[in-house]
Amino acid sequence: MPKDFSRQLQEYQDRAIHLESNPLVVYLESVKGCPYSCAMCHFRQTQPQRMAMDLLDKIEPYFQDLELLTIHGAGEPLLGDLDYFVAQSQKHDLVLHMNTTAFFMTERVADLLAETRLSIRFSIHSGKPATYKKIMGHDFERVRKNIAYLMQKTRALGNRNDFWFSFIVMRENLGDVADFLHLAHDLGIKNVRFMELLPNWQSIKGHKMPDGFTFRFFEQSNKRVTEAFLQRWPEYLSLAKELGIGIRYGTLPAAVEKAHNLKLMINGLTKLASGRHLLPLKKHRGSCLAPWIGQPVIGQNGNVRLCCLTDYSLGNLHESSLPEIWNSARMKKIRRTFKEGYIPRICGFCRGFDFNNYPLNTFPGVPR
C-alpha cells in the first residue's frame, strides 16, 4: 500500500512552524571513518567506527515514519551494520540510501542490499584504470565487477532501485569523462552527476597517495580546470544523450551556489576561532524542504544537525527525543525565517533544495 505523505506536504505548503509529523528523511552517521585513501576524502585512512546500538535504539521508533534513510556521511557505509539497516528498510518499506566507493561490495553484501528499496551514488570519479588507481588508490576492475554483480542481482529481483555514478571534476581526471560515461552505460547505470571538488585541510596542505603522487587541492580545482571542463560540456551532453544517460545535479552539493572556496575556508577558520561562521554577510531569499520534510543528520555522538550541508546543531538525542528536537526553539526559528522568504544565515551558501534532490525511487506520486 503506498505511503501517505499528505500531512507532511500540507505542513510544508502552509509553512507551519510547529509540526505534528516527524521527518520523512533522516541521515545517519552509520560509520565514521574509512581505511582506504581516496585522494579527495577528509576521512581517508581512519579507523571505521559503527554507530552504537544504544543510540540506534533511540532513533528506531521513528523509522516507521520514514520514506528515506540515508546511512552515509562520515565514512564508508558498507562497513556499517547492514543487516540491521536492511531489516529496518524491509520492515518499514523505506528507501535505503548511501554514497559508497563499492570497495566492500562483496557478493554477500550485494545479495543483502538487493532485498531493499535501494538508492546508491557510486563514487567513481574516473573512467580509466590508471587514473582510478591514482586518485582512489584501488583496483578499478574489482570495483567494476562488484557493481556489475549488484546490477545483475537487482535486475533479477525487479526492485525499485536508483543507482547513479558520481564524478568529482579535477585536473587529474579531465580526460576521463567520456570513458566514465561509457562505463556507466556498460554497467546499466542510467544517471550520473558531476560535482565540484570541495576543500579539506588535508588536501589544502597536500598529501601523498600510495604511489607517491601528491594530491593538492589548488592544483586539482581551479579556474583553469573548471573552464576546461565547461568547454567540453556540450560534447559530454551529446555523448550522454547518445548513451541514454541522464546528467543530473548532485543530490545536495548542487544546491550550493558557486561559492568561492576561499569563503568556505574563511568560515572554517572563524568556526574554529569563535564557534560561528562569518559568511555570508547578508540575507538571501530562497526556500527549502529540509525544515518540513526532513534532512536531520544524526552523528555518532547523538548530535543532530539541520542537514548535511551545515554543522548547525539542533540538539542531542542523549538529552532530547527526535520529536522534541524536530520542534525545538531552534528548529522553529529556522522555519520562521524560511516562511518569511529568507534563507537562515546558518545555511551558509546553500540555496535550498526540493524533491528533485531526493532519490528518484522515493516519494512516488509527488511532483518533482
N, C-alpha and C positions, 0 to 999 in steps of 0.2 A: 504493500500500500504506500503510495507516495507521501512524503512528509509534507506537513502543512506549515508554511513559513508566513502565513498571512498576518499573524500578530506582530512578528518582528518587522515585517515590511511596513505595516501600518505605523508602528512606532518610529521607524526611520522616516517615513513620509511626513509624519507630524512633527518630527524633530523633538520627540518627547525628552524631557530632562531626567525624570525618574522612569526606569523601565520595569515592567512586570515580567519580562522574559530574560532568560540567561543568554550569554553569547552563543552564536551558532558556529563560530570559528575560534579555535584555540591552538596556539603554538606551544609545544613543549620542548624544553632543552633536554631531550631524552638522553643524549650523550654529550659530554663536554670533553673535547679533545680528539685527536686522531694521530696515529703513529706514523702516517706517511708524510711526504714532504712536498706537496703541491706548492709551486712557487708563489702563488698569489694568496695563499691561505694564512690567516692570522693564527690558526690553531695547529699549524703543522708541527709534527714531531713532538706531540704532547701525549701524556698518558690518558687514555679514554676512561671516563667515569660515567656510570649509569645513574639516572635519576633514582633516588631512594624510594623504596616501596611505601614507606610511611607517608611520603609526600603524594605519591600517586593515589593512595587511599583517600586523601583529602579532595582530590580532583575527580576521582572516578564517579561519584554520584551525578556529576554534571555531563558526563559523556552522553547520556541519553538525549540531551538537548542538541547535540552537535550534528552538523552536516559535514564539517571538515575538521579533522585532527591532523595537525602538522607536527612531525617528530624530528625536525632538524633545527639547526640554528647555531650551534657552537661546537660541532664535531661531526663525526660520521655516523649517521643514524642506523646503518646496518649493523653496528656494534652494540645496539641497544637491545632491550628485552622485546624482541619482535613477536615472540609467541603471545605475550601479554597484549601488545597493541593490535595484533591481528584478531585476537579473541574479542577485544572491545569493538573493533570495526565490524566484525560479523554480528555481534550481539545487538549493536545499535544501528546497523546499516549506515555507517558513516564512511566518508572517503578518507583513506589514509594517505597522507601527502608527505613527500620528502624530496630534498636535494641530495644526491649521492654521486660519488665517483664510480660506483659499481665495482670497486676493487674487491669487495667482500660479497658480491652477488653469486654465491655458490648455488648449485642446483637445489640444495636443501632450502636455502633462503628464498630462491625464486619460487619453488613449489609452495612454500608457506604464503608468500605475499600474493601469489596468483589467486588465492582464495578470497581476496577482498576487492572492494571498490578502490582501485589503486591509482594514485597520481604521482608521477616521478619526473623530476627535472634532472636529467643526467648531466653531470659536469664533465664535458668532453674537451672543449676549448682547443681542438686541433682536428686535423683530418689525415695527418701523416704520422707513421710510427716514430720517426726520428724526432719530430717536433714534440710529439706527445711525451716521449721519454724525457726530453729536455725540460719541459715545464711542469709535467705531472710526476716525473720520477717513477713511472710504472710501465708495465707491459701492455702496449696498445692492443695486441692480438688477443690477449687474455680477457681484457675488458670487452672487446668486441664479441667474443664468444659468450661471455656472461650475459650481455644484453640480448644477444640472439636467442639464447635459451629461454630467457624470461618472455620475450616476444612470442616465441613459439608456444610456450605454455599458456599464456593468457589468451592467445588467439583460439587455442583449442577449447578453452573453458567459456569463451564468449562473454567475459565480464565487461562491465562499463569502466574502461581504463582511459587514462590521459597521460601519454608519455611525450616529453619534449627533450630536445638536446639544447644545452646551453654553451655559448661561446663567448668568453671574455676577450674582447679585442685588445691586442697588444702588439708591439713591434715584432715579437718572436713568431707569431702565428699569422701574420698578414697574408702570407702566401698559401694558407691552408683552407681558405673559406670554401672554395669550390670542392675540395676533397671532403671537407666537413659536410657539405650539403649532400654529396653523393653517398657518404657513409650513412647519413640519416635515412636516405631513400632506400639504400640496400637493406637496412635493418627494419624497415617498415615504420620509421618514426615520421609522423605527419606534421609536426610543428617544431620550430627552432626559435631561439631568441639570441640576440646579440647584445652584449652588455658592456658597460664601461668598467675598466679596472679601477677598483677603489683602493685608496692608500691604507697601509697599516705601518706601525713603527718598524717592523722587521723589513718590509720591502723598501721603505724610505731609506733606511740605513744601508740596505743591500745585504743579501745573504747568498751563500754558496749552495748550489744544488749538488747532488751526489756525484755528478760527472765533472765537477769543477766550474761549471757555468755560474756566474754571479748574476742574480736577478735584482735589478734596481728599478724602483717604481718610475722615476722620471725618465729613464731610458725607454721603458716599455709603454708608457702612457704620456703622450704629449700632443701638441697641436699638429705636428707633422704626421704622427700615426693616425690621428683622427681624420685628417684631410686625405691621407692615402686611402683609408677605408671608404670614406664617403665618395671619393672619386669613382670608385668601382661599384658603388651601391646599385645603380641601375642594372649592371651586369649580374649582380647577385640576385636581385629581384627576378630577373628574367630566367635565370637558371632554376631558382626555387619554383617558379611557376611551371616551368617545363617538367620538373620532377614531381610536381603535385605536393609541394611542401609549403606550409604557411609560415611566414616570418612574423613572429609575434613579439610584442614588447615583453620585458621582464615582468614577472608576476608582481613584484613590488618595486625593484630598483628603477624600473622605467617610469614609475610615478614620480620620481625625483627629477626636478628640472635640472638643467645643465648648471649645477652649482659648481663653481670653481673649486678644485680640490684644495687650494690654499685655504679657502673658507672652512672646509671641513677640518683641516688640521688646526686652524685657529680655535675652532670650537673644542677640539680635543684638548688643547693646551689650557684653555680657560676653564674647561670642566675639571681638569686636574687641580688647577690653582684655586678656583672659587666654588666648585660644585655646580656651576651653571654655564650654559653656552652663551657666548657673546652675540652670535649672529643667528638669524637675520635681525637687523635693527628696526625694521618696520613691519607692520601687519600686512598680510596678503590675503586677498579674497580666495575662497575655494570651499570645497565640500569633500566629505569622506564618509565611507560606510563604517569605518572601524568603530566609532563610538556607539553604534547601534547594532550592527550585525556581528561585530566582534573581530578582534585581532590580538587579544592579550597574549603576551609571551611570558610563560612561566619558567623561571630559572631553577636550577637545581638547589638553590638556597631558599626557594619559596617565594622569591621576589616576583612581582607581577608588573611587567612593563606594558605601556599602552599598545605598542606594536613593534615589529621587528626593525623599524627604521628610526626608533628613538629609544634612548635609555631612560626615559622618564618613568619613574616608579609610581604605581598606583597604590601599592600596599604589599603585604606579605601574607602568604597563606598559613604561616605559623602563628599569625596574630589575628587574622580575619578570614572569613569564608569567601569563596569566589563571588557569590551574590552580593555580599557586603562590599567587596572591592568594586564590583561592577556598578554599584550605585553609591559609591563613596563621594565625598565632597569634591575630591579632585576630578573624578570622572564627570560629575555633573557640571563642574566649571568648564571642562573641555566641551561638553555638549552645548552649553550655552554659547560659547564662542563660535562654534560651527553654526549654530542656529542663527546667530547674528550675521552669518555670511563670511566670517573670517577664519583663517587657519591659526590655531594657537601657536604661540612662539616656540613652545616645546617641540613642535613638529619639525622645526628646522626648515629645510629647503623642500620638504615634501609638499606636493600639491594635492594629496589625497588620491583615493582610488575608488573604483566602482566594481560592479560584478564581473567586468571583463578581466579583472585581476585575479579572480579565483579560478581554480582548475576547471576545465571545460566539462568535466563529468559531475560537477556539483550544481546544486540549485536548479534542477530541471524545471522548466516552465517559467523561470524568472527571466524577463527580458535582459539582454546584455547590450 
